[in-house]
């Protein structure tokens, strides 16, 4: 999926869309990527002399990948939007720097009515060893919420 196809699935838009492409998707698993350009405004303030991609945005990128996954199971075009209702067991393991590409792996582990239980993992490729390294792990729950006028 490219960016336009992603935007057809979820309500997020620039400058808060943290997915560039989806490389794999099934009913229970998604893999997505985002290139973190050095000129992203977030790097100007976090931190000016040592830019680091914030952990909270790593979580948000997983949430958005999860929302794309859920869009395969719930009809789009309604007045509902995916919202995170719970976040558990978050672990940050490695800093992400400008110019890196994050790879997001999200798995649907359970569904109860309109509550979706998911596990996420953020990874980057090590430029020296070329191996992927986990930067964050998290568990979260998403539900559909009606847009209020």
N, CA and C atoms as an extended XYZ file, in Angstrom:
447
Properties=species:S:1:pos:R:3:atomname:S:1:resname:S:1:resid:I:1 pbc="F F F"
N         0.853       -1.177        0.000 N   UNK     1
C         0.000        0.000        0.000 CA  UNK     1
C         0.894        1.233        0.000 C   UNK     1
N         0.506        2.209       -0.788 N   UNK     2
C         1.227        3.472       -0.774 CA  UNK     2
C         0.512        4.466        0.153 C   UNK     2
N         1.030        5.671        0.240 N   UNK     3
C         0.488        6.666        1.172 CA  UNK     3
C        -0.981        6.975        0.889 C   UNK     3
N        -1.357        7.099       -0.368 N   UNK     4
C        -2.752        7.413       -0.701 CA  UNK     4
C        -3.685        6.282       -0.281 C   UNK     4
N        -3.255        5.046       -0.460 N   UNK     5
C        -4.065        3.902       -0.029 CA  UNK     5
C        -4.166        3.843        1.491 C   UNK     5
N        -3.098        4.211        2.178 N   UNK     6
C        -3.122        4.273        3.638 CA  UNK     6
C        -4.121        5.336        4.089 C   UNK     6
N        -4.090        6.504        3.453 N   UNK     7
C        -4.999        7.604        3.827 CA  UNK     7
C        -6.465        7.258        3.557 C   UNK     7
N        -6.711        6.313        2.674 N   UNK     8
C        -8.087        5.856        2.445 CA  UNK     8
C        -8.578        4.982        3.598 C   UNK     8
N        -7.646        4.455        4.412 N   UNK     9
C        -7.989        3.548        5.505 CA  UNK     9
C        -8.097        4.241        6.861 C   UNK     9
N        -7.332        5.317        7.058 N   UNK    10
C        -7.286        5.975        8.374 CA  UNK    10
C        -7.409        7.487        8.204 C   UNK    10
N        -7.829        8.197        9.254 N   UNK    11
C        -8.046        9.643        9.135 CA  UNK    11
C        -6.780       10.492        9.290 C   UNK    11
N        -5.645        9.923        9.603 N   UNK    12
C        -4.426       10.683        9.867 CA  UNK    12
C        -3.885       11.321        8.589 C   UNK    12
N        -3.342       12.534        8.739 N   UNK    13
C        -2.783       13.281        7.615 CA  UNK    13
C        -1.503       13.963        8.062 C   UNK    13
N        -0.694       14.397        7.088 N   UNK    14
C         0.502       15.169        7.408 CA  UNK    14
C         0.084       16.431        8.158 C   UNK    14
N         0.840       16.825        9.126 N   UNK    15
C         2.163       16.346        9.502 CA  UNK    15
C         2.134       15.228       10.540 C   UNK    15
N         0.987       14.568       10.727 N   UNK    16
C         0.889       13.545       11.763 CA  UNK    16
C         0.605       12.165       11.198 C   UNK    16
N         0.949       11.938        9.951 N   UNK    17
C         0.843       10.608        9.349 CA  UNK    17
C         2.230        9.969        9.430 C   UNK    17
N         2.361        8.888       10.171 N   UNK    18
C         3.658        8.268       10.431 CA  UNK    18
C         3.841        6.958        9.675 C   UNK    18
N         3.162        6.804        8.541 N   UNK    19
C         3.325        5.634        7.675 CA  UNK    19
C         3.559        6.113        6.244 C   UNK    19
N         4.573        5.566        5.576 N   UNK    20
C         4.807        5.850        4.159 CA  UNK    20
C         4.282        4.738        3.267 C   UNK    20
N         4.415        3.502        3.750 N   UNK    21
C         3.990        2.360        2.939 CA  UNK    21
C         3.691        1.171        3.835 C   UNK    21
N         2.852        0.290        3.323 N   UNK    22
C         2.584       -0.996        3.961 CA  UNK    22
C         3.174       -2.047        3.043 C   UNK    22
N         4.060       -2.880        3.599 N   UNK    23
C         4.737       -3.878        2.779 CA  UNK    23
C         4.123       -5.263        2.903 C   UNK    23
N         3.419       -5.520        4.025 N   UNK    24
C         2.721       -6.798        4.226 CA  UNK    24
C         1.452       -6.519        5.006 C   UNK    24
N         0.397       -7.270        4.676 N   UNK    25
C        -0.836       -7.151        5.461 CA  UNK    25
C        -1.651       -8.427        5.300 C   UNK    25
N        -2.225       -8.866        6.422 N   UNK    26
C        -3.164       -9.986        6.431 CA  UNK    26
C        -4.276       -9.595        7.398 C   UNK    26
N        -5.124      -10.526        7.755 N   UNK    27
C        -6.191      -10.205        8.704 CA  UNK    27
C        -5.677      -10.033       10.132 C   UNK    27
N        -4.455      -10.491       10.410 N   UNK    28
C        -3.948      -10.431       11.780 CA  UNK    28
C        -2.576       -9.781       11.915 C   UNK    28
N        -1.961       -9.348       10.820 N   UNK    29
C        -0.592       -8.841       10.886 CA  UNK    29
C        -0.374       -7.769        9.822 C   UNK    29
N         0.426       -6.760       10.171 N   UNK    30
C         0.790       -5.719        9.214 CA  UNK    30
C         2.246       -5.342        9.432 C   UNK    30
N         2.928       -5.031        8.336 N   UNK    31
C         4.278       -4.485        8.370 CA  UNK    31
C         4.239       -3.194        7.561 C   UNK    31
N         4.698       -2.107        8.168 N   UNK    32
C         4.689       -0.800        7.513 CA  UNK    32
C         6.032       -0.119        7.736 C   UNK    32
N         6.287        0.930        6.939 N   UNK    33
C         7.550        1.668        7.048 CA  UNK    33
C         7.305        3.167        7.006 C   UNK    33
N         8.263        3.879        7.613 N   UNK    34
C         8.283        5.337        7.551 CA  UNK    34
C         9.732        5.790        7.512 C   UNK    34
N        10.091        6.592        6.512 N   UNK    35
C        11.414        7.192        6.421 CA  UNK    35
C        11.389        8.459        7.261 C   UNK    35
N        12.317        8.568        8.188 N   UNK    36
C        12.370        9.724        9.083 CA  UNK    36
C        13.397       10.721        8.556 C   UNK    36
N        12.931       11.557        7.661 N   UNK    37
C        13.783       12.559        7.036 CA  UNK    37
C        14.385       13.484        8.093 C   UNK    37
N        15.626       13.855        7.902 N   UNK    38
C        16.316       14.717        8.861 CA  UNK    38
C        15.661       16.087        8.986 C   UNK    38
N        14.858       16.485        7.999 N   UNK    39
C        14.228       17.806        8.067 CA  UNK    39
C        12.843       17.791        8.723 C   UNK    39
N        12.440       16.677        9.320 N   UNK    40
C        11.163       16.658       10.048 CA  UNK    40
C        11.216       17.662       11.200 C   UNK    40
N        10.167       18.461       11.384 N   UNK    41
C        10.170       19.460       12.458 CA  UNK    41
C        10.420       18.878       13.850 C   UNK    41
N        10.021       17.646       14.095 N   UNK    42
C        10.211       17.046       15.412 CA  UNK    42
C        11.691       17.010       15.804 C   UNK    42
N        12.573       16.876       14.824 N   UNK    43
C        14.000       16.806       15.137 CA  UNK    43
C        14.592       18.168       15.505 C   UNK    43
N        13.899       19.252       15.159 N   UNK    44
C        14.389       20.583       15.509 CA  UNK    44
C        14.291       20.839       17.009 C   UNK    44
N        13.305       20.221       17.655 N   UNK    45
C        13.099       20.484       19.069 CA  UNK    45
C        13.373       19.302       19.976 C   UNK    45
N        13.613       18.120       19.416 N   UNK    46
C        13.790       16.913       20.243 CA  UNK    46
C        15.040       16.167       19.779 C   UNK    46
N        16.139       16.501       20.021 N   UNK    47
C        16.716       17.632       20.735 CA  UNK    47
C        17.578       18.405       19.750 C   UNK    47
N        17.695       19.730       19.882 N   UNK    48
C        18.389       20.520       18.857 CA  UNK    48
C        19.820       20.068       18.559 C   UNK    48
N        20.596       19.682       19.552 N   UNK    49
C        21.986       19.283       19.309 CA  UNK    49
C        22.185       17.772       19.260 C   UNK    49
N        21.133       17.024       19.498 N   UNK    50
C        21.209       15.562       19.463 CA  UNK    50
C        19.811       15.030       19.113 C   UNK    50
N        19.399       15.168       17.830 N   UNK    51
C        18.033       14.803       17.453 CA  UNK    51
C        17.732       13.308       17.624 C   UNK    51
N        16.593       13.036       18.269 N   UNK    52
C        16.133       11.678       18.538 CA  UNK    52
C        14.639       11.631       18.244 C   UNK    52
N        14.196       10.566       17.589 N   UNK    53
C        12.764       10.387       17.319 CA  UNK    53
C        12.076        9.977       18.621 C   UNK    53
N        11.076       10.740       19.068 N   UNK    54
C        10.451       10.482       20.374 CA  UNK    54
C         9.772        9.121       20.467 C   UNK    54
N         9.870        8.520       21.649 N   UNK    55
C         9.222        7.244       21.902 CA  UNK    55
C         7.716        7.310       21.715 C   UNK    55
N         7.111        8.408       22.108 N   UNK    56
C         5.664        8.541       21.963 CA  UNK    56
C         5.257        8.489       20.488 C   UNK    56
N         6.119        8.981       19.595 N   UNK    57
C         5.804        8.913       18.162 CA  UNK    57
C         6.063        7.518       17.600 C   UNK    57
N         6.970        6.769       18.206 N   UNK    58
C         7.119        5.364       17.834 CA  UNK    58
C         5.814        4.625       18.139 C   UNK    58
N         5.259        4.908       19.316 N   UNK    59
C         3.967        4.303       19.683 CA  UNK    59
C         2.883        4.725       18.702 C   UNK    59
N         2.829        6.014       18.389 N   UNK    60
C         1.808        6.522       17.463 CA  UNK    60
C         1.906        5.850       16.102 C   UNK    60
N         3.117        5.641       15.611 N   UNK    61
C         3.289        4.963       14.318 CA  UNK    61
C         2.708        3.547       14.383 C   UNK    61
N         2.924        2.852       15.505 N   UNK    62
C         2.323        1.516       15.678 CA  UNK    62
C         0.802        1.615       15.730 C   UNK    62
N         0.292        2.625       16.429 N   UNK    63
C        -1.167        2.798       16.502 CA  UNK    63
C        -1.750        2.968       15.102 C   UNK    63
N        -1.086        3.772       14.277 N   UNK    64
C        -1.590        4.012       12.925 CA  UNK    64
C        -1.524        2.744       12.078 C   UNK    64
N        -0.455        1.975       12.212 N   UNK    65
C        -0.380        0.703       11.491 CA  UNK    65
C        -1.499       -0.220       11.958 C   UNK    65
N        -1.749       -0.240       13.265 N   UNK    66
C        -2.854       -1.036       13.797 CA  UNK    66
C        -4.194       -0.585       13.243 C   UNK    66
N        -4.376        0.718       13.089 N   UNK    67
C        -5.632        1.240       12.539 CA  UNK    67
C        -5.824        0.804       11.085 C   UNK    67
N        -4.740        0.774       10.312 N   UNK    68
C        -4.833        0.274        8.933 CA  UNK    68
C        -5.239       -1.196        8.955 C   UNK    68
N        -4.641       -1.967        9.833 N   UNK    69
C        -4.990       -3.391        9.962 CA  UNK    69
C        -6.463       -3.549       10.325 C   UNK    69
N        -6.931       -2.783       11.288 N   UNK    70
C        -8.335       -2.856       11.721 CA  UNK    70
C        -9.273       -2.453       10.590 C   UNK    70
N        -8.840       -1.539        9.735 N   UNK    71
C        -9.705       -1.090        8.626 CA  UNK    71
C       -10.050       -2.231        7.677 C   UNK    71
N        -9.267       -3.297        7.676 N   UNK    72
C        -9.590       -4.474        6.870 CA  UNK    72
C       -10.738       -5.274        7.469 C   UNK    72
N       -10.972       -5.067        8.780 N   UNK    73
C       -11.989       -5.846        9.489 CA  UNK    73
C       -13.263       -5.065        9.766 C   UNK    73
N       -13.167       -3.743        9.718 N   UNK    74
C       -14.307       -2.856        9.999 CA  UNK    74
C       -14.500       -1.967        8.784 C   UNK    74
N       -15.733       -1.791        8.326 N   UNK    75
C       -15.952       -0.969        7.135 CA  UNK    75
C       -15.488        0.477        7.346 C   UNK    75
N       -14.822        1.036        6.329 N   UNK    76
C       -14.424        2.441        6.384 CA  UNK    76
C       -15.545        3.303        5.830 C   UNK    76
N       -15.396        4.609        5.944 N   UNK    77
C       -16.409        5.524        5.430 CA  UNK    77
C       -17.549        5.762        6.396 C   UNK    77
N       -17.381        5.340        7.651 N   UNK    78
C       -18.409        5.595        8.660 CA  UNK    78
C       -17.995        6.828        9.461 C   UNK    78
N       -18.774        7.166       10.479 N   UNK    79
C       -18.433        8.284       11.350 CA  UNK    79
C       -17.575        7.835       12.531 C   UNK    79
N       -17.003        6.658       12.464 N   UNK    80
C       -16.149        6.155       13.536 CA  UNK    80
C       -14.681        6.316       13.163 C   UNK    80
N       -13.861        6.600       14.167 N   UNK    81
C       -12.418        6.670       13.978 CA  UNK    81
C       -11.762        5.740       14.998 C   UNK    81
N       -10.614        5.181       14.660 N   UNK    82
C        -9.931        4.311       15.619 CA  UNK    82
C        -9.257        5.156       16.697 C   UNK    82
N        -9.449        4.772       17.949 N   UNK    83
C        -8.786        5.457       19.063 CA  UNK    83
C        -8.133        4.416       19.964 C   UNK    83
N        -7.026        4.799       20.564 N   UNK    84
C        -6.340        3.924       21.504 CA  UNK    84
C        -7.007        4.072       22.861 C   UNK    84
N        -7.369        2.942       23.462 N   UNK    85
C        -8.028        2.973       24.765 CA  UNK    85
C        -7.148        2.422       25.887 C   UNK    85
N        -6.048        1.770       25.516 N   UNK    86
C        -5.151        1.216       26.527 CA  UNK    86
C        -3.770        1.046       25.917 C   UNK    86
N        -2.751        1.268       26.742 N   UNK    87
C        -1.364        1.075       26.342 CA  UNK    87
C        -0.654        0.391       27.502 C   UNK    87
N        -0.040       -0.751       27.242 N   UNK    88
C         0.603       -1.547       28.291 CA  UNK    88
C         2.002       -1.974       27.878 C   UNK    88
N         2.809       -2.275       28.883 N   UNK    89
C         4.098       -2.947       28.693 CA  UNK    89
C         4.961       -2.319       27.603 C   UNK    89
N         5.099       -0.995       27.649 N   UNK    90
C         5.921       -0.292       26.666 CA  UNK    90
C         7.384       -0.385       27.089 C   UNK    90
N         8.225       -0.732       26.136 N   UNK    91
C         9.670       -0.822       26.379 CA  UNK    91
C        10.398       -0.126       25.234 C   UNK    91
N        11.282        0.795       25.588 N   UNK    92
C        12.121        1.454       24.583 CA  UNK    92
C        13.532        0.901       24.723 C   UNK    92
N        14.104        0.461       23.610 N   UNK    93
C        15.376       -0.255       23.658 CA  UNK    93
C        16.521        0.443       22.941 C   UNK    93
N        16.206        1.306       21.978 N   UNK    94
C        17.260        1.916       21.162 CA  UNK    94
C        16.756        3.245       20.623 C   UNK    94
N        17.641        4.240       20.579 N   UNK    95
C        17.263        5.536       20.019 CA  UNK    95
C        17.189        5.453       18.498 C   UNK    95
N        16.305        6.274       17.938 N   UNK    96
C        16.170        6.383       16.486 CA  UNK    96
C        16.627        7.785       16.094 C   UNK    96
N        17.471        7.856       15.087 N   UNK    97
C        18.070        9.115       14.677 CA  UNK    97
C        17.539        9.552       13.314 C   UNK    97
N        17.701       10.838       12.979 N   UNK    98
C        17.268       11.334       11.665 CA  UNK    98
C        17.894       10.530       10.531 C   UNK    98
N        17.107       10.326        9.487 N   UNK    99
C        17.576        9.599        8.315 CA  UNK    99
C        17.316        8.109        8.366 C   UNK    99
N        16.927        7.593        9.522 N   UNK   100
C        16.647        6.160        9.620 CA  UNK   100
C        15.229        5.868        9.128 C   UNK   100
N        15.000        4.622        8.788 N   UNK   101
C        13.676        4.153        8.390 CA  UNK   101
C        13.172        3.220        9.467 C   UNK   101
N        11.991        3.529        9.999 N   UNK   102
C        11.412        2.624       10.989 CA  UNK   102
C        10.553        1.596       10.265 C   UNK   102
N        10.582        0.388       10.791 N   UNK   103
C         9.727       -0.684       10.296 CA  UNK   103
C         8.828       -1.084       11.451 C   UNK   103
N         7.530       -1.109       11.205 N   UNK   104
C         6.526       -1.358       12.228 CA  UNK   104
C         5.888       -2.713       11.980 C   UNK   104
N         5.860       -3.534       13.013 N   UNK   105
C         5.204       -4.839       12.954 CA  UNK   105
C         4.095       -4.815       13.996 C   UNK   105
N         2.862       -4.991       13.560 N   UNK   106
C         1.730       -5.000       14.485 CA  UNK   106
C         0.920       -6.264       14.245 C   UNK   106
N         0.564       -6.915       15.356 N   UNK   107
C        -0.191       -8.160       15.303 CA  UNK   107
C        -1.472       -8.021       16.110 C   UNK   107
N        -2.575       -8.432       15.516 N   UNK   108
C        -3.861       -8.491       16.223 CA  UNK   108
C        -3.878       -9.784       17.023 C   UNK   108
N        -3.992       -9.673       18.354 N   UNK   109
C        -3.944      -10.863       19.195 CA  UNK   109
C        -5.324      -11.310       19.657 C   UNK   109
N        -6.293      -10.380       19.714 N   UNK   110
C        -7.657      -10.742       20.130 CA  UNK   110
C        -8.609       -9.634       19.713 C   UNK   110
N        -9.878      -10.021       19.607 N   UNK   111
C       -10.934       -9.046       19.320 CA  UNK   111
C       -12.134       -9.392       20.174 C   UNK   111
N       -12.644       -8.388       20.890 N   UNK   112
C       -13.871       -8.518       21.662 CA  UNK   112
C       -14.797       -7.393       21.240 C   UNK   112
N       -15.849       -7.742       20.487 N   UNK   113
C       -16.779       -6.746       19.921 CA  UNK   113
C       -15.970       -5.730       19.113 C   UNK   113
N       -16.002       -4.438       19.509 N   UNK   114
C       -15.250       -3.450       18.730 CA  UNK   114
C       -13.936       -3.062       19.412 C   UNK   114
N       -13.433       -3.911       20.304 N   UNK   115
C       -12.127       -3.696       20.934 CA  UNK   115
C       -11.114       -4.644       20.291 C   UNK   115
N       -10.006       -4.076       19.846 N   UNK   116
C        -8.972       -4.830       19.145 CA  UNK   116
C        -7.691       -4.793       19.985 C   UNK   116
N        -7.199       -5.960       20.375 N   UNK   117
C        -5.997       -6.082       21.188 CA  UNK   117
C        -4.815       -6.351       20.262 C   UNK   117
N        -3.781       -5.514       20.385 N   UNK   118
C        -2.666       -5.585       19.456 CA  UNK   118
C        -1.321       -5.548       20.171 C   UNK   118
N        -0.307       -6.122       19.504 N   UNK   119
C         1.079       -6.040       19.962 CA  UNK   119
C         1.875       -5.385       18.845 C   UNK   119
N         2.729       -4.447       19.225 N   UNK   120
C         3.523       -3.748       18.222 CA  UNK   120
C         5.004       -3.810       18.511 C   UNK   120
N         5.772       -3.664       17.439 N   UNK   121
C         7.222       -3.653       17.544 CA  UNK   121
C         7.738       -2.656       16.511 C   UNK   121
N         8.657       -1.790       16.938 N   UNK   122
C         9.308       -0.834       16.039 CA  UNK   122
C        10.750       -1.298       15.875 C   UNK   122
N        11.233       -1.241       14.633 N   UNK   123
C        12.590       -1.709       14.355 CA  UNK   123
C        13.294       -0.740       13.412 C   UNK   123
N        14.627       -0.717       13.470 N   UNK   124
C        15.460       -0.001       12.502 CA  UNK   124
C        16.580       -0.934       12.068 C   UNK   124
N        17.109       -0.668       10.889 N   UNK   125
C        18.219       -1.474       10.375 CA  UNK   125
C        19.530       -0.826       10.812 C   UNK   125
N        20.391       -1.607       11.425 N   UNK   126
C        21.706       -1.135       11.857 CA  UNK   126
C        22.566       -0.915       10.621 C   UNK   126
N        23.121        0.282       10.478 N   UNK   127
C        23.884        0.614        9.279 CA  UNK   127
C        25.222       -0.123        9.215 C   UNK   127
N        25.725       -0.578       10.343 N   UNK   128
C        27.016       -1.276       10.359 CA  UNK   128
C        26.835       -2.769       10.092 C   UNK   128
N        25.919       -3.412       10.829 N   UNK   129
C        25.740       -4.859       10.689 CA  UNK   129
C        24.656       -5.239        9.691 C   UNK   129
N        23.824       -4.292        9.316 N   UNK   130
C        22.680       -4.497        8.423 CA  UNK   130
C        21.587       -5.363        9.057 C   UNK   130
N        21.702       -5.637       10.346 N   UNK   131
C        20.678       -6.402       11.062 CA  UNK   131
C        19.605       -5.434       11.576 C   UNK   131
N        18.366       -5.924       11.671 N   UNK   132
C        17.316       -5.085       12.245 CA  UNK   132
C        17.375       -5.176       13.757 C   UNK   132
N        17.160       -4.031       14.399 N   UNK   133
C        17.193       -3.962       15.864 CA  UNK   133
C        15.867       -3.397       16.350 C   UNK   133
N        15.339       -3.978       17.406 N   UNK   134
C        14.090       -3.511       18.000 CA  UNK   134
C        14.367       -2.224       18.772 C   UNK   134
N        13.559       -1.204       18.509 N   UNK   135
C        13.679        0.060       19.242 CA  UNK   135
C        12.571        0.200       20.281 C   UNK   135
N        11.429       -0.444       20.048 N   UNK   136
C        10.318       -0.357       21.003 CA  UNK   136
C         9.408       -1.564       20.846 C   UNK   136
N         8.800       -1.946       21.958 N   UNK   137
C         7.750       -2.974       21.991 CA  UNK   137
C         6.592       -2.404       22.798 C   UNK   137
N         5.383       -2.759       22.421 N   UNK   138
C         4.218       -2.270       23.143 CA  UNK   138
C         3.013       -3.148       22.892 C   UNK   138
N         2.068       -3.086       23.811 N   UNK   139
C         0.762       -3.720       23.667 CA  UNK   139
C        -0.263       -2.617       23.787 C   UNK   139
N        -1.316       -2.686       22.960 N   UNK   140
C        -2.329       -1.632       23.017 CA  UNK   140
C        -3.672       -2.157       22.562 C   UNK   140
N        -4.701       -1.391       22.893 N   UNK   141
C        -6.065       -1.727       22.516 CA  UNK   141
C        -6.642       -0.540       21.760 C   UNK   141
N        -7.308       -0.823       20.648 N   UNK   142
C        -7.990        0.206       19.866 CA  UNK   142
C        -9.483       -0.131       19.824 C   UNK   142
N       -10.282        0.914       19.753 N   UNK   143
C       -11.725        0.768       19.583 CA  UNK   143
C       -12.202        1.846       18.633 C   UNK   143
N       -13.361        1.633       18.081 N   UNK   144
C       -13.968        2.634       17.203 CA  UNK   144
C       -14.759        3.626       18.039 C   UNK   144
N       -14.540        4.902       17.784 N   UNK   145
C       -15.260        5.944       18.507 CA  UNK   145
C       -15.972        6.837       17.488 C   UNK   145
N       -17.193        7.233       17.816 N   UNK   146
C       -17.947        8.098       16.929 CA  UNK   146
C       -17.371        9.510       16.947 C   UNK   146
N       -17.290       10.113       15.774 N   UNK   147
C       -16.837       11.500       15.671 CA  UNK   147
C       -17.941       12.386       16.202 C   UNK   147
N       -17.584       13.264       17.128 N   UNK   148
C       -18.563       14.187       17.684 CA  UNK   148
C       -18.581       15.453       16.853 C   UNK   148
N       -19.765       15.955       16.583 N   UNK   149
C       -19.897       17.167       15.766 CA  UNK   149
C       -19.620       18.410       16.564 C   UNK   149
